[in-house]
Structures are given as structure tokens and as C-alpha cells.
Amino acid sequence: MKEKPLWLRRLGWLVALWAGGVAALWLVASLIRAIMHAAGMH
């Protein structure tokens, strides 16, 4: 099996980190929204 080019591996890492960051932000936003909703602040 041939080794992947370095730029392809870097691109994969970039996409993975970006997706992780987006997921974390969405999670935090959902959490804050849920807390505010529970507190009665719409």
C-alpha cells in the first residue's frame, strides 16, 4: 500500500479539527439554549 501524500494528510487533519470545533461550538450553544429555556428565559 502506497503512503498518502503529506498535503492530503494535513488536509484530513484540518477537516477533522474544523469538524470537531464546529461540533463543540454547536454543543455549547445547545447547552446554553437548554439552560436558558429551563430558566424560563426565551
N, CA, C and O atoms as a GROMACS GRO file, in nm:
protein
  168
    1MET      N    1   0.083  -0.120   0.000
    1MET     CA    2   0.000   0.000   0.000
    1MET      C    3   0.088   0.126   0.000
    1MET      O    4   0.182   0.138   0.079
    2LYS      N    5   0.055   0.219  -0.089
    2LYS     CA    6   0.137   0.340  -0.104
    2LYS      C    7   0.104   0.441   0.006
    2LYS      O    8  -0.011   0.452   0.050
    3GLU      N    9   0.207   0.514   0.048
    3GLU     CA   10   0.190   0.617   0.151
    3GLU      C   11   0.116   0.736   0.092
    3GLU      O   12   0.141   0.777  -0.021
    4LYS      N   13   0.024   0.792   0.170
    4LYS     CA   14  -0.050   0.910   0.125
    4LYS      C   15   0.041   1.032   0.121
    4LYS      O   16   0.134   1.043   0.201
    5PRO      N   17   0.015   1.124   0.027
    5PRO     CA   18   0.095   1.247   0.025
    5PRO      C   19   0.074   1.327   0.154
    5PRO      O   20  -0.031   1.319   0.217
    6LEU      N   21   0.176   1.404   0.190
    6LEU     CA   22   0.172   1.479   0.315
    6LEU      C   23   0.059   1.582   0.316
    6LEU      O   24  -0.008   1.600   0.418
    7TRP      N   25   0.038   1.650   0.202
    7TRP     CA   26  -0.066   1.753   0.197
    7TRP      C   27  -0.204   1.694   0.218
    7TRP      O   28  -0.293   1.758   0.276
    8LEU      N   29  -0.222   1.570   0.171
    8LEU     CA   30  -0.352   1.504   0.186
    8LEU      C   31  -0.378   1.473   0.334
    8LEU      O   32  -0.490   1.487   0.383
    9ARG      N   33  -0.272   1.430   0.404
    9ARG     CA   34  -0.284   1.400   0.546
    9ARG      C   35  -0.311   1.528   0.626
    9ARG      O   36  -0.391   1.529   0.719
   10ARG      N   37  -0.243   1.638   0.586
   10ARG     CA   38  -0.264   1.766   0.653
   10ARG      C   39  -0.406   1.816   0.631
   10ARG      O   40  -0.468   1.871   0.722
   11LEU      N   41  -0.456   1.798   0.509
   11LEU     CA   42  -0.592   1.839   0.476
   11LEU      C   43  -0.694   1.759   0.559
   11LEU      O   44  -0.793   1.813   0.607
   12GLY      N   45  -0.666   1.630   0.574
   12GLY     CA   46  -0.752   1.545   0.655
   12GLY      C   47  -0.757   1.591   0.800
   12GLY      O   48  -0.864   1.596   0.861
   13TRP      N   49  -0.640   1.625   0.855
   13TRP     CA   50  -0.633   1.674   0.992
   13TRP      C   51  -0.709   1.806   1.006
   13TRP      O   52  -0.780   1.827   1.104
   14LEU      N   53  -0.693   1.894   0.907
   14LEU     CA   54  -0.759   2.024   0.909
   14LEU      C   55  -0.911   2.007   0.910
   14LEU      O   56  -0.981   2.072   0.988
   15VAL      N   57  -0.960   1.920   0.824
   15VAL     CA   58  -1.104   1.893   0.817
   15VAL      C   59  -1.154   1.833   0.948
   15VAL      O   60  -1.261   1.871   0.997
   16ALA      N   61  -1.077   1.740   1.005
   16ALA     CA   62  -1.116   1.675   1.130
   16ALA      C   63  -1.122   1.777   1.244
   16ALA      O   64  -1.216   1.776   1.324
   17LEU      N   65  -1.022   1.863   1.252
   17LEU     CA   66  -1.018   1.965   1.358
   17LEU      C   67  -1.132   2.067   1.341
   17LEU      O   68  -1.195   2.108   1.438
   18TRP      N   69  -1.156   2.106   1.215
   18TRP     CA   70  -1.264   2.202   1.186
   18TRP      C   71  -1.398   2.142   1.226
   18TRP      O   72  -1.480   2.209   1.290
   19ALA      N   73  -1.421   2.016   1.188
   19ALA     CA   74  -1.547   1.949   1.221
   19ALA      C   75  -1.563   1.937   1.373
   19ALA      O   76  -1.672   1.955   1.426
   20GLY      N   77  -1.452   1.907   1.442
   20GLY     CA   78  -1.456   1.896   1.588
   20GLY      C   79  -1.489   2.030   1.653
   20GLY      O   80  -1.565   2.035   1.750
   21GLY      N   81  -1.432   2.137   1.600
   21GLY     CA   82  -1.459   2.270   1.653
   21GLY      C   83  -1.604   2.311   1.634
   21GLY      O   84  -1.667   2.366   1.724
   22VAL      N   85  -1.656   2.283   1.515
   22VAL     CA   86  -1.795   2.315   1.485
   22VAL      C   87  -1.888   2.235   1.577
   22VAL      O   88  -1.985   2.290   1.630
   23ALA      N   89  -1.859   2.108   1.594
   23ALA     CA   90  -1.941   2.023   1.681
   23ALA      C   91  -1.938   2.073   1.825
   23ALA      O   92  -2.040   2.074   1.893
   24ALA      N   93  -1.820   2.114   1.872
   24ALA     CA   94  -1.806   2.164   2.010
   24ALA      C   95  -1.884   2.294   2.028
   24ALA      O   96  -1.951   2.312   2.130
   25LEU      N   97  -1.875   2.384   1.930
   25LEU     CA   98  -1.949   2.510   1.937
   25LEU      C   99  -2.100   2.485   1.939
   25LEU      O  100  -2.173   2.548   2.016
   26TRP      N  101  -2.145   2.394   1.854
   26TRP     CA  102  -2.287   2.360   1.848
   26TRP      C  103  -2.334   2.302   1.981
   26TRP      O  104  -2.444   2.332   2.028
   27LEU      N  105  -2.250   2.219   2.040
   27LEU     CA  106  -2.283   2.156   2.167
   27LEU      C  107  -2.297   2.260   2.278
   27LEU      O  108  -2.392   2.256   2.356
   28VAL      N  109  -2.202   2.354   2.283
   28VAL     CA  110  -2.206   2.461   2.383
   28VAL      C  111  -2.329   2.549   2.364
   28VAL      O  112  -2.397   2.583   2.460
   29ALA      N  113  -2.358   2.585   2.239
   29ALA     CA  114  -2.474   2.668   2.208
   29ALA      C  115  -2.603   2.599   2.248
   29ALA      O  116  -2.693   2.662   2.304
   30SER      N  117  -2.613   2.470   2.221
   30SER     CA  118  -2.732   2.393   2.256
   30SER      C  119  -2.748   2.385   2.407
   30SER      O  120  -2.859   2.393   2.459
   31LEU      N  121  -2.637   2.370   2.477
   31LEU     CA  122  -2.638   2.361   2.622
   31LEU      C  123  -2.687   2.492   2.682
   31LEU      O  124  -2.772   2.492   2.772
   32ILE      N  125  -2.634   2.604   2.634
   32ILE     CA  126  -2.674   2.736   2.683
   32ILE      C  127  -2.823   2.760   2.655
   32ILE      O  128  -2.895   2.810   2.741
   33ARG      N  129  -2.868   2.723   2.535
   33ARG     CA  130  -3.008   2.739   2.499
   33ARG      C  131  -3.097   2.656   2.590
   33ARG      O  132  -3.203   2.702   2.633
   34ALA      N  133  -3.054   2.533   2.621
   34ALA     CA  134  -3.132   2.446   2.708
   34ALA      C  135  -3.140   2.503   2.850
   34ALA      O  136  -3.245   2.498   2.913
   35ILE      N  137  -3.028   2.556   2.899
   35ILE     CA  138  -3.025   2.615   3.034
   35ILE      C  139  -3.115   2.738   3.040
   35ILE      O  140  -3.190   2.755   3.137
   36MET      N  141  -3.108   2.824   2.938
   36MET     CA  142  -3.192   2.943   2.934
   36MET      C  143  -3.339   2.907   2.925
   36MET      O  144  -3.423   2.972   2.987
   37HIS      N  145  -3.369   2.804   2.848
   37HIS     CA  146  -3.507   2.758   2.834
   37HIS      C  147  -3.558   2.703   2.967
   37HIS      O  148  -3.673   2.728   3.004
   38ALA      N  149  -3.473   2.630   3.039
   38ALA     CA  150  -3.510   2.574   3.168
   38ALA      C  151  -3.530   2.685   3.271
   38ALA      O  152  -3.613   2.672   3.362
   39ALA      N  153  -3.454   2.795   3.256
   39ALA     CA  154  -3.464   2.907   3.350
   39ALA      C  155  -3.583   2.997   3.316
   39ALA      O  156  -3.614   3.089   3.392
   40GLY      N  157  -3.650   2.970   3.203
   40GLY     CA  158  -3.766   3.047   3.166
   40GLY      C  159  -3.733   3.173   3.087
   40GLY      O  160  -3.818   3.259   3.069
   41MET      N  161  -3.609   3.183   3.039
   41MET     CA  162  -3.568   3.298   2.957
   41MET      C  163  -3.570   3.255   2.811
   41MET      O  164  -3.487   3.175   2.768
   42HIS      N  165  -3.664   3.308   2.735
   42HIS     CA  166  -3.678   3.268   2.594
   42HIS      C  167  -3.605   3.365   2.503
   42HIS      O  168  -3.606   3.347   2.382
   0.00000   0.00000   0.00000
